[in-house]
Amino acid sequence: MKFTIDEFLAKLPLPATEKWKEGIWDLEPFEKQGVRLVFFAPRGTDYQTAHDEDEFYFIARGTGEIVIGGERFNCTAGDAFFVPAGVEHRFENFSEHFATWAVFF
């Protein structure tokens, strides 16, 4: 299987919800044996809340900041971050073309 950023960006945003007022900016193209791949390209505000699973973020495009448990980190394409299950986190001050892959397990 091959997954490309441009392929997924062309499908976004998904329809808005009460939580994601500017539309949903993620797709989940793959899941197997408790591991899930998610493509996330937020625009506007990142309304994430803590998840029930551990996750890795692999920054694919752009720059920004990730706040993990109240600690702020700069992020740019090529960076990776671990977020433990149950820890509040979100992206802030991200560039127009920001995109990341997330792996939940």
C-alpha distances in whole Angstrom, upper triangle without the diagonal:
4,7,10,14,15,13,14,17,18,18,20,23,23,26,29,30,33,31,29,32,30,27,24,22,18,15,14,10,9,12,13,16,18,15,14,12,14,15,18,20,24,27,30,31,28,30,28,29,29,26,27,24,24,21,20,20,18,20,18,21,24,27,29,30,29,31,31,34,36,35,34,32,31,27,25,22,21,23,22,24,24,26,27,27,30,31,31,29,29,28,31,32,29,28,27,24,23,20,18,15,17,16,18,19
4,7,10,12,10,11,15,16,16,18,21,21,25,27,29,32,30,28,30,28,25,22,20,17,14,13,10,11,14,15,19,20,17,15,12,13,13,16,18,22,24,28,29,26,28,26,29,28,26,27,24,24,21,19,18,16,17,15,17,21,24,26,28,27,30,30,33,35,34,32,30,28,25,23,19,19,21,20,23,24,25,27,27,30,30,31,28,27,26,29,29,26,25,24,21,20,17,16,13,16,15,18,20
4,7,9,7,8,11,13,13,15,17,18,22,24,26,29,27,24,26,24,21,19,16,13,11,11,8,10,13,15,19,19,16,13,10,11,9,13,14,18,20,24,25,23,25,23,25,26,23,25,22,22,19,17,16,14,15,12,14,18,21,23,24,24,27,27,30,32,31,29,27,25,22,20,17,17,19,18,20,21,23,25,25,28,28,28,25,24,22,25,26,22,22,21,17,17,13,12,10,13,14,16,19
4,6,5,7,9,10,12,13,16,17,21,23,25,28,27,24,26,23,21,18,15,13,12,13,11,13,16,19,22,22,19,16,12,12,9,12,13,16,18,22,23,22,24,23,26,26,25,27,24,24,20,18,16,14,14,10,12,15,19,21,23,23,26,27,30,31,30,28,26,24,20,18,15,15,18,18,20,22,24,26,27,29,28,28,25,23,21,24,24,20,19,18,14,14,11,11,11,14,15,18,21
4,5,5,6,9,10,11,13,16,19,21,23,26,24,21,23,20,18,16,12,11,11,13,12,14,18,21,24,23,20,17,13,11,8,10,9,13,15,19,20,19,21,20,24,24,23,26,24,23,19,17,15,12,11,8,9,12,15,17,20,20,23,24,28,29,28,25,23,21,18,15,13,14,16,17,19,21,22,25,26,28,27,26,23,20,18,20,20,17,15,14,11,11,8,9,9,13,15,18,21
4,5,5,6,9,10,13,15,19,21,24,27,25,22,23,20,18,16,13,13,12,15,14,17,20,23,27,26,23,20,16,14,11,12,11,14,15,19,21,20,23,23,26,27,26,29,27,26,23,21,18,16,15,11,11,14,17,19,22,23,26,27,31,32,31,28,26,24,20,18,15,17,19,20,22,25,26,29,29,31,30,29,25,23,20,22,22,18,16,14,11,12,10,12,13,16,19,22,25
4,6,6,7,10,12,14,18,20,23,26,25,21,23,20,18,16,13,12,11,13,11,14,18,21,25,24,21,18,15,13,11,13,12,16,17,21,22,21,23,23,26,27,26,28,26,26,23,21,19,17,17,14,14,17,20,22,25,24,28,28,32,33,32,30,28,26,23,21,18,19,22,22,24,25,26,29,29,31,30,29,26,24,22,24,24,21,19,17,14,15,12,14,13,16,18,21,24
4,5,5,7,10,11,15,17,19,23,21,18,20,17,14,12,10,9,7,10,9,13,16,19,23,22,19,16,12,10,7,9,9,12,14,18,19,18,20,19,22,24,22,24,23,23,20,19,16,16,15,12,13,16,19,20,22,22,24,25,29,30,29,27,26,24,21,19,17,19,20,20,21,23,23,26,26,27,27,26,23,20,19,21,22,18,17,16,13,13,10,11,11,14,16,18,21
4,5,5,8,10,14,16,19,22,20,17,18,15,13,12,9,9,9,13,13,16,19,23,26,25,22,18,15,12,9,9,8,10,11,15,17,16,19,19,22,24,23,26,25,25,21,20,17,16,15,12,12,14,17,18,20,21,24,25,28,29,29,26,25,23,20,18,16,19,20,20,22,24,24,27,27,28,27,25,22,20,18,19,19,16,15,12,10,11,9,11,12,15,18,20,24
4,6,8,10,14,16,19,23,22,18,19,16,14,13,11,12,11,14,14,18,21,24,28,27,24,21,18,15,12,13,11,14,14,17,19,19,21,22,25,27,26,29,28,28,25,24,21,20,18,16,15,17,20,22,24,24,27,29,32,33,32,30,28,27,24,22,20,22,24,24,25,27,27,30,30,31,30,29,26,23,21,23,23,19,18,15,13,14,13,15,16,18,21,23,26
4,6,7,11,14,16,20,19,16,17,14,12,10,9,9,9,12,12,16,19,22,26,25,22,19,16,13,11,12,11,13,14,17,19,18,19,20,23,25,24,26,25,26,23,23,20,20,19,17,17,19,21,22,24,24,27,28,31,32,32,30,29,27,24,23,21,23,24,24,25,27,26,29,28,29,29,27,25,22,21,23,23,20,19,17,15,15,13,15,15,17,20,21,25
3,5,9,11,14,17,16,13,14,11,8,7,6,7,8,12,13,17,19,23,26,25,22,19,16,13,10,10,8,10,10,13,15,15,16,17,20,22,22,24,24,25,22,21,19,19,18,16,16,17,19,20,22,21,24,25,28,29,29,27,26,25,22,21,20,22,23,23,23,25,24,27,26,27,26,24,22,19,18,19,20,17,16,14,12,13,12,14,14,16,19,20,24
4,6,8,11,14,14,10,11,8,5,5,5,8,9,13,15,18,21,24,27,25,23,20,17,14,12,10,9,9,9,12,13,13,14,15,19,21,21,24,24,25,22,22,20,20,19,18,17,18,20,20,21,21,23,25,27,28,28,26,26,25,23,22,21,24,24,24,24,25,24,27,26,26,25,23,21,18,17,18,19,17,17,14,13,14,13,15,16,17,20,21,25
4,7,9,13,13,10,11,9,6,5,7,8,9,12,14,17,19,23,26,24,22,19,17,14,13,12,11,11,12,14,15,14,15,16,18,21,20,23,23,24,22,23,21,22,21,20,20,21,23,22,24,23,24,26,28,29,30,28,28,27,25,25,24,26,26,25,25,26,25,27,25,25,25,23,22,19,19,20,22,20,20,18,17,17,15,17,17,18,20,20,24
4,7,10,11,9,9,8,5,6,9,11,12,15,17,20,22,26,28,26,25,21,20,17,16,15,14,13,13,15,15,15,15,16,19,22,21,24,25,26,25,26,24,25,24,23,23,24,25,24,25,25,26,27,29,30,31,30,30,29,27,28,27,29,29,28,28,28,27,28,27,26,27,24,23,20,20,22,23,21,22,19,19,19,18,20,20,21,23,23,26
4,7,8,6,5,6,4,6,9,12,14,16,19,22,23,27,29,27,26,22,21,18,17,15,14,13,12,12,13,13,12,14,17,20,20,23,24,26,24,25,23,25,24,24,23,23,24,23,24,23,24,25,27,27,29,28,28,28,26,27,27,29,29,28,27,28,26,27,25,25,25,22,21,18,19,20,21,20,21,19,19,19,19,20,21,21,23,23,26
4,5,5,6,8,7,7,11,13,15,17,20,22,23,27,28,26,25,22,22,18,18,16,16,14,14,14,13,13,11,13,15,18,18,21,22,24,23,25,23,26,25,25,25,25,26,24,24,23,23,24,25,26,28,27,28,29,27,28,28,31,30,28,27,27,25,26,24,22,23,20,20,18,19,20,22,21,23,21,22,21,20,21,22,21,23,22,25
4,6,6,9,9,10,14,15,18,20,23,25,26,29,30,27,27,24,24,21,21,18,18,16,16,15,13,13,11,13,14,17,18,21,23,25,24,26,25,27,27,27,27,27,27,25,25,23,23,24,24,25,27,27,28,29,28,29,30,32,31,30,28,28,25,26,24,22,22,19,19,18,19,20,22,22,24,23,24,23,22,23,24,23,25,24,26
4,6,9,9,9,12,13,16,18,21,23,24,27,28,25,25,22,21,18,18,16,16,13,14,13,11,10,7,9,10,14,15,18,20,22,21,23,21,24,23,25,24,24,24,22,21,19,19,20,20,21,24,23,25,25,25,26,27,29,27,26,24,24,21,22,20,18,19,16,16,14,16,17,19,19,22,21,22,20,20,20,21,20,22,21,23
4,6,5,6,8,11,14,16,19,22,23,26,28,25,24,21,20,16,16,13,13,10,10,10,9,8,7,9,11,15,16,19,20,22,20,22,20,22,21,22,21,21,21,19,19,18,19,20,21,22,24,22,24,24,23,24,24,27,25,25,23,23,21,23,21,20,20,17,16,13,14,15,17,17,19,17,18,17,17,18,19,18,21,20,23
4,6,8,11,13,16,19,22,25,26,30,32,29,28,24,23,20,19,16,15,12,11,9,9,10,9,12,15,18,19,23,24,26,24,25,23,25,23,24,23,22,23,21,21,20,21,23,24,24,26,24,26,25,25,26,26,29,28,27,26,27,24,26,25,23,23,20,18,16,16,16,18,18,19,18,19,18,19,20,22,21,24,24,27
4,7,9,12,15,18,21,24,26,29,32,29,27,24,22,19,17,14,12,9,8,7,8,10,10,13,16,20,21,24,25,26,24,24,22,23,21,22,20,20,20,19,20,20,21,23,24,24,26,24,25,24,23,23,24,27,26,26,25,26,24,27,26,25,24,21,19,16,15,15,16,15,16,14,16,16,16,18,20,20,23,24,27
4,6,9,12,15,18,21,23,26,29,26,25,21,20,16,14,12,11,9,9,10,10,11,11,13,16,19,19,22,23,24,22,23,21,22,21,21,20,20,21,20,21,20,21,23,25,25,27,25,25,25,23,24,23,26,26,25,25,25,24,26,24,24,24,21,19,16,16,17,18,17,17,15,16,16,15,17,18,19,21,22,25
4,6,8,12,14,17,19,23,25,23,21,17,16,12,11,9,9,8,9,11,11,10,10,11,14,17,16,19,20,21,19,20,18,19,18,18,18,19,20,19,20,19,20,21,23,24,25,24,24,23,22,22,22,24,23,22,22,22,21,23,21,21,21,19,17,15,15,16,18,16,17,16,15,15,13,14,15,15,18,18,21
4,7,10,13,16,18,22,24,22,20,16,14,10,8,6,5,5,7,10,10,9,10,11,14,17,16,20,19,20,17,17,15,16,15,15,14,15,16,16,17,16,18,20,22,23,24,22,21,21,18,19,18,20,20,19,19,20,19,22,21,21,21,18,16,13,13,14,16,14,14,13,12,11,10,11,12,13,16,17,20
4,7,10,12,14,18,21,18,16,12,10,7,5,4,6,8,10,13,13,11,12,11,14,16,15,17,17,17,15,15,13,14,14,14,14,16,17,17,18,17,18,19,22,23,24,22,21,21,18,18,18,19,19,18,18,18,17,20,19,20,19,18,16,14,13,16,18,15,16,15,14,12,10,10,9,10,12,13,17
4,6,9,12,15,18,17,14,11,9,6,5,7,9,11,14,17,17,15,15,14,17,18,16,18,17,18,15,16,14,15,15,15,16,18,20,20,21,19,21,22,24,26,26,25,24,24,21,21,19,20,20,19,19,19,19,21,20,21,21,20,18,17,17,20,21,19,19,18,16,15,12,11,10,10,12,13,16
4,6,8,12,14,13,11,7,6,4,6,9,12,14,17,20,20,17,17,15,17,17,15,16,15,16,14,14,14,15,16,16,18,20,22,22,22,20,22,22,24,26,27,26,25,25,22,22,20,21,21,19,19,18,18,19,18,20,21,20,19,18,18,22,24,21,22,21,19,17,14,12,10,9,10,10,13
4,7,11,14,14,11,8,6,7,8,11,14,17,20,23,23,20,21,19,21,21,18,19,17,18,16,16,15,16,17,16,18,21,23,24,25,23,25,25,27,30,30,29,27,27,24,23,21,21,21,20,20,20,20,22,21,23,24,24,22,21,21,24,26,23,24,23,20,18,15,13,11,11,11,12,15
4,7,10,10,8,6,5,7,10,13,16,19,22,25,25,22,22,20,21,21,18,18,16,16,14,15,15,16,18,17,20,23,25,25,26,24,26,25,27,30,30,29,28,28,24,24,22,21,22,19,20,19,20,21,20,22,23,24,22,22,22,26,28,25,26,25,23,21,17,15,12,11,10,11,12
4,7,7,6,4,6,9,12,15,19,21,24,27,26,23,23,20,21,20,16,16,13,15,13,15,16,17,20,20,23,26,27,27,27,24,26,24,26,29,29,29,28,29,26,26,24,23,23,20,20,19,19,19,18,20,22,23,22,22,23,27,30,27,28,28,25,23,19,17,13,12,10,9,10
4,6,5,7,9,12,16,19,22,24,28,31,30,26,26,23,23,22,18,17,14,15,15,16,18,19,22,22,25,28,30,30,30,27,28,26,28,31,31,31,30,31,28,28,26,25,24,21,21,20,20,20,19,22,23,25,24,25,26,30,32,30,31,31,29,26,22,20,16,14,11,11,10
4,6,8,12,15,18,21,25,27,30,33,31,28,27,24,23,21,18,16,13,14,15,17,19,20,24,24,28,31,31,31,31,28,29,26,28,31,31,32,31,32,29,30,28,26,26,22,22,20,20,19,18,21,23,25,25,26,28,31,34,32,33,34,31,29,25,22,18,16,13,11,9
4,7,10,13,17,19,23,24,28,30,28,25,24,20,20,18,14,12,10,11,12,14,17,19,22,23,26,29,29,29,28,25,25,23,24,28,28,29,28,29,27,28,26,25,24,20,19,17,17,15,14,17,19,21,21,23,24,28,31,29,31,32,29,26,23,20,16,14,10,8,6
4,7,10,14,16,20,22,25,28,26,23,22,19,19,17,14,13,10,10,9,11,13,15,18,19,22,25,26,26,25,22,23,21,23,26,26,26,25,26,24,24,23,21,20,17,17,15,15,14,14,17,18,20,20,21,22,26,29,26,28,29,26,23,20,16,13,10,7,6,5
4,6,10,13,16,18,22,24,23,20,20,17,17,16,13,13,10,11,9,11,12,13,16,17,20,23,24,23,23,20,22,20,22,25,25,25,24,25,22,22,21,20,19,16,16,15,14,15,14,17,18,19,18,19,20,23,26,24,25,25,23,20,17,14,10,8,6,5,7
4,7,10,13,16,19,22,22,18,19,16,18,17,14,15,12,12,10,10,10,11,13,13,16,19,21,21,21,19,21,20,22,25,25,24,22,23,20,19,18,17,17,14,15,14,15,16,16,18,19,19,18,18,18,22,24,21,22,22,20,17,13,11,7,6,5,7,9
4,6,10,12,16,19,18,15,16,13,15,15,13,15,13,13,10,10,9,10,12,12,15,17,18,18,19,17,19,18,21,23,23,22,21,21,18,18,16,16,16,14,14,14,14,16,16,18,18,18,16,15,15,19,21,18,19,19,17,14,11,8,6,5,6,8,11
4,7,10,13,16,16,14,15,14,16,17,15,18,16,16,13,12,10,10,10,10,11,14,16,16,17,16,18,19,22,23,23,22,20,19,16,16,14,15,15,14,15,16,16,18,18,20,20,19,16,15,14,17,19,15,16,16,13,11,7,6,5,6,9,11,15
4,6,10,13,12,10,12,11,14,15,14,17,16,16,13,12,9,10,10,10,11,12,13,13,14,13,16,16,19,21,21,19,18,17,14,14,13,15,15,14,14,15,15,18,18,19,18,17,14,11,11,13,15,12,13,13,11,9,6,5,6,7,11,12,16
4,7,10,11,9,12,12,16,17,17,21,20,19,16,15,12,12,10,10,9,10,11,12,13,13,16,18,21,21,21,19,18,16,14,13,13,15,15,15,16,18,17,20,21,21,20,18,15,12,10,12,13,10,10,9,8,6,4,6,9,11,14,16,20
4,7,7,6,9,10,14,16,17,20,20,20,17,16,13,14,12,12,12,11,12,11,12,12,14,16,19,19,20,17,17,16,14,14,15,17,17,17,17,18,17,20,20,20,19,16,13,10,8,10,11,8,10,9,9,7,7,9,12,13,16,17,21
4,6,7,10,12,16,19,20,24,23,23,21,20,17,17,15,15,13,12,13,12,14,14,16,19,21,21,22,19,19,17,16,16,17,20,19,20,20,22,21,24,24,23,22,19,16,12,10,10,10,8,9,7,8,8,10,12,15,16,20,21,25
4,7,9,12,16,19,21,24,25,25,22,22,19,20,17,18,16,14,14,12,14,15,16,19,21,20,21,18,19,18,17,18,19,22,21,22,21,23,22,25,25,24,22,19,16,12,10,9,9,9,10,9,11,11,13,15,18,19,22,23,27
4,6,9,12,16,18,21,22,22,20,20,18,19,17,18,17,16,15,12,12,12,13,16,18,17,18,16,17,17,16,18,19,22,21,21,20,21,19,22,22,20,18,15,13,9,8,7,9,9,12,12,14,12,13,15,18,18,21,21,25
4,6,9,12,14,18,18,18,16,17,14,16,15,17,16,15,14,12,11,10,11,13,15,15,16,15,15,16,15,17,18,20,19,18,16,17,16,18,18,17,15,12,9,6,6,7,10,10,12,13,14,12,12,13,15,14,17,18,21
4,7,10,12,16,17,18,17,18,16,19,18,20,19,19,18,15,14,13,12,14,15,15,17,16,18,18,18,20,21,23,21,20,18,18,16,18,17,15,14,11,9,7,9,10,13,13,16,17,18,15,15,15,17,16,18,18,21
4,7,9,12,13,14,13,14,13,16,16,18,19,19,18,15,14,11,11,11,13,14,16,15,16,18,17,19,20,22,19,18,15,15,12,14,13,12,11,8,7,6,8,11,14,14,17,18,18,15,15,14,15,13,15,14,17
4,6,10,12,13,13,15,15,18,19,21,22,22,21,18,16,13,12,11,11,13,15,16,17,19,19,22,23,24,21,19,16,15,12,12,11,9,8,6,7,7,11,13,17,17,21,22,22,19,18,16,17,14,16,14,16
4,7,9,10,10,13,14,18,19,21,23,23,22,19,17,13,12,10,10,12,14,16,17,20,19,22,23,23,21,18,15,13,9,9,7,5,5,5,6,9,13,15,19,19,23,24,24,20,19,17,17,14,14,12,14
4,5,7,9,12,13,17,18,21,23,24,23,21,19,15,14,12,12,15,17,18,19,21,20,23,23,23,21,18,15,12,9,8,6,5,7,8,9,11,14,18,21,21,24,25,24,21,19,16,15,12,12,9,11
4,7,9,13,15,19,21,23,26,27,26,24,22,18,17,15,15,18,20,21,22,24,23,25,26,25,23,19,17,14,11,9,5,6,9,11,12,15,18,21,25,24,27,28,28,24,22,19,18,14,13,9,9
4,6,10,13,16,19,21,24,25,25,23,21,18,17,14,15,18,19,21,21,23,21,23,23,23,20,17,14,11,9,7,5,7,10,12,13,15,18,21,25,24,27,28,26,23,20,17,15,11,10,6,6
4,7,10,14,17,19,22,23,23,21,19,16,15,12,13,17,17,18,18,20,19,21,21,20,17,14,11,8,6,5,4,8,9,12,12,14,17,20,24,22,25,27,25,22,19,16,14,10,8,6,6
4,7,10,13,15,18,20,19,18,17,13,14,12,14,17,16,17,16,18,16,18,17,16,14,10,8,6,5,6,7,10,10,12,11,13,14,18,21,19,22,23,22,18,16,12,10,7,5,4,6
4,7,10,12,15,17,17,16,15,12,14,12,15,17,16,16,14,16,13,15,14,13,10,7,6,5,6,9,11,13,13,14,12,13,14,17,20,18,20,22,20,16,14,10,8,5,5,7,9
4,6,9,12,13,13,13,12,10,12,11,15,17,16,15,13,13,10,11,11,10,8,5,5,6,8,11,13,15,14,14,11,11,11,14,16,14,16,18,16,12,10,6,6,4,7,9,12
4,6,9,12,12,13,13,12,15,14,18,20,18,16,14,13,10,9,8,7,6,4,7,9,11,15,17,19,17,18,15,14,13,16,17,14,16,17,15,11,9,6,5,6,8,12,14
4,6,8,8,10,11,10,14,15,18,19,18,15,12,11,7,6,5,6,5,6,8,12,13,17,19,21,19,18,15,13,11,13,14,11,12,14,11,8,6,4,6,9,11,15,18
4,7,9,12,14,14,17,18,22,23,21,19,16,14,10,8,5,6,8,9,12,15,17,20,22,24,22,21,18,16,14,16,16,12,12,13,10,8,5,5,7,10,13,16,19
4,7,10,13,14,18,19,23,23,22,19,16,13,10,7,5,8,10,12,14,18,19,23,24,26,24,22,19,16,13,14,14,10,9,10,7,5,5,7,10,13,16,19,23
4,7,10,12,16,19,22,22,20,17,14,11,8,6,6,10,11,13,15,18,20,23,25,26,24,22,18,15,12,12,11,7,6,7,6,4,7,9,12,15,19,21,25
4,7,10,13,16,20,19,17,13,11,8,6,4,7,10,10,12,14,17,18,22,24,25,22,20,16,14,10,10,8,6,5,9,8,6,9,10,14,16,19,22,25
4,7,10,13,16,15,14,10,9,6,5,7,10,12,11,13,13,16,16,20,22,22,19,17,13,11,7,6,5,4,6,10,10,8,10,11,14,16,19,21,24
4,7,10,13,12,10,7,5,4,5,8,12,14,11,12,11,14,14,17,19,19,16,14,11,8,6,5,6,6,10,13,14,11,12,12,15,15,18,20,23
4,6,10,10,8,6,5,6,7,10,13,14,11,11,9,11,10,14,16,16,12,11,7,6,4,6,9,9,12,15,15,12,12,11,14,13,16,17,20
4,6,6,5,4,6,9,10,14,16,17,14,13,10,11,10,13,14,14,10,8,5,5,6,7,11,12,15,18,19,15,16,14,16,15,17,18,20
4,5,5,6,8,11,12,16,18,18,14,13,9,9,7,9,11,11,7,6,4,7,9,11,14,15,18,21,21,18,17,15,16,14,16,16,17
4,6,8,11,14,16,19,21,22,18,16,12,11,9,9,11,9,6,5,6,9,12,14,17,18,22,24,25,21,21,19,20,17,18,17,19
4,6,10,13,15,19,22,22,19,18,14,14,12,13,15,13,9,8,8,10,12,12,15,17,21,23,24,21,21,20,21,20,21,21,22
4,7,10,13,16,19,20,16,15,12,13,11,13,16,15,11,10,9,11,12,12,14,16,20,23,23,20,20,19,20,19,21,21,22
4,7,10,13,17,17,14,14,12,13,12,15,18,17,13,12,9,10,9,9,11,13,16,19,20,17,18,17,19,18,20,21,23
4,6,10,13,14,10,11,9,12,12,15,18,18,15,14,11,11,10,10,11,12,15,18,18,15,16,15,17,17,19,20,22
4,7,11,12,9,11,11,14,15,18,21,21,18,17,13,12,10,10,10,10,12,15,16,13,14,14,16,17,20,21,24
4,7,8,6,8,9,12,14,18,20,21,18,17,13,12,9,10,10,9,11,14,13,10,11,10,13,14,17,19,22
4,6,6,9,11,15,17,20,23,24,21,20,17,15,12,12,12,9,10,13,11,9,10,10,13,14,17,20,23
4,6,9,12,15,17,21,23,25,23,22,18,17,14,15,14,11,11,13,11,9,9,8,11,13,16,19,22
4,7,10,14,17,20,23,25,23,22,19,18,16,17,17,15,15,17,14,12,11,10,11,13,15,18,21
4,7,11,13,17,20,22,19,19,16,15,13,15,16,14,15,17,16,12,12,10,11,12,14,17,19
4,7,10,13,16,19,16,17,14,14,13,16,17,15,17,19,17,14,12,9,9,9,11,13,15
4,7,10,13,15,13,14,11,12,12,15,17,15,18,20,19,15,14,11,11,9,10,12,14
4,7,10,12,10,12,11,12,13,17,19,18,21,23,22,18,16,13,12,10,10,10,11
4,7,9,7,9,8,10,12,16,19,18,21,23,22,19,17,14,13,10,10,10,11
4,6,6,9,10,13,15,19,22,22,25,27,26,22,20,17,16,13,12,10,10
4,6,9,10,13,16,20,23,23,26,28,27,23,21,18,17,13,12,9,9
4,7,9,13,16,19,23,23,26,28,28,24,22,20,19,15,15,12,13
4,6,10,13,16,20,20,24,26,26,22,21,18,18,15,15,13,14
4,7,11,13,17,18,21,23,23,20,19,17,18,15,16,15,17
4,7,10,14,14,18,20,20,16,16,14,15,13,15,14,16
4,7,10,11,14,16,16,13,13,12,14,13,15,15,18
4,7,7,10,13,13,10,10,10,13,13,16,17,20
4,5,9,12,13,11,12,13,16,16,20,21,24
4,7,9,12,10,13,14,18,19,22,23,27
4,7,8,6,9,11,15,16,20,22,25
4,6,5,9,12,16,18,22,24,27
4,6,9,13,16,19,22,25,28
4,6,10,13,16,20,23,26
4,7,11,13,17,19,23
4,7,10,14,16,20
4,6,10,13,16
4,7,10,13
4,6,10
4,7
4
